[in-house]
Amino acid sequence: MSRALILSGGGARAAYQVGVLQALAKILPANATNPFPIICGTSAGAINALALAAHPGSFREAVTTLGNIWDNLTVDQIYLHGWGDIFKGMGLIGMSLFNEGVGRRRPLSMLDNSPLWHLLGTAVRFENIDKNIAKGKLRAVCVTALGYSSGQSVSFFQGHESLTGWERHQRVGVPTRLKLEHLLASSAIPTIFPAVRINREYFGDGALRQLAPISPALNLGADSVFVIGVSGNRELEQPGRRRPVRHSPSMAQIVGQLFNSAFIDALEVDLEHLERVNKLVRSLPEGQGITDATGKQLRVVEDMVISPSRALDAIAGRNVRYLPKSLRFFLKAIGATAKGGGATAASYLLFHNGFIRELMELGYQDTMWEAERLERFFALSDAGRKVAS
């Protein structure tokens, strides 16, 4: 039995994932090796995925290193934010209107994320991935990006030589040697960060058109999945307690909902689909199986989901004021504030220490509350692995 870790996208919201992993590292034995032979990440989740997969030490050591990166992260390490940088990005987008909407010198984006290239190029040691695979610590690591020309959701993976690619409707799996370009492509939020060219095509954020976020892990052989979400949908408002609408939606509020539909909704829908398939398979008489459209036998996939117990938008709304003045001016203009109802959009760019630490603490707390369930989940998966072997 192979257990997979699935890390969704969400820009700065991915700090929540780090808090979850820190708590998990405390729950598991100190010298435990990587408990996730398969690691799949999308967008900012891809950064966390590669950082874990490329670490040479124990799981706790890998999580500690990842935590130190996020704990010391600043906006300066992600994108350029001077007044000139902001207006340059907006100017390039405006000038593209005179060139059929195409950037003349570089792919269009509002922000220049060259600092992120430098940070990840230093922090992630890609050469360790093959070493971890050879040692049996890792079966595969996968990052997903969207091809802007083909419209396909492409899952680039590096793994055991026995693994092969796959092709489904608008989504494919491609074996490759993962590089910095794959990581930056997967985390290139559309219009915010520039697209990245890989071979013959430009790629952007993998959350776009990723209709089945769990599918890459299943195609790589996962029998159980540990999913860390960043939606905060556990704290849903009761219909009778909703606040009255005071104004029409701001531009940031609209963009925030579009981001949510790309980064969050697909994962939750896929989890619902997984539960339905599990119920169907469990309801079948013993010895009777059922196959999917590709001819593969459907199987029960155990799952464990950790997601925020508090609304991340509310936390973001309190921290928007800590962003650089240039970016804060732009975000306020489009309503990306708590008052304007667009704090969701701001949360994806809020790489401020206060916001990051609050999300990490929330992730840690939410996970420790589930400690008993987690111990049972990992014990069940490990027992299944021993039986399978």
ABEGO torsion letter per residue (X at the ends): XBBBBBBBBGEAAAAAAAAAAAAAAAABBAABBBABABBBBBEAAAAAAAAAAABABBAAAAAAAAAAAAAABBAAAABBABAAAAAAAAAAAAAAAAAGGBBAABBBBABBAAAAAAAAAAABBAAAAAAAAAAGABABBBBBBBBAAAGBBBBBBBBBAABBBBBBBGBBBBBBBBBAAAAAAAABBBGABBBBBBEABBBBBAABGBABAAAAAAAAGBABBBBBBAAGAABBBBAAABBBBABBBBAAAAAAAAAAAAAAAAAAAAAAAAAAAAAAAAABBBGBBBBBAAGBBBBBBBBBBBBBABBAAAAAAAAAAABBAAAAAAAAAAGBBAAAGAAAAAAAABBBAAAAAAAAAAAAAAAAAAAAAAAAAAAAAAAAAAAAX
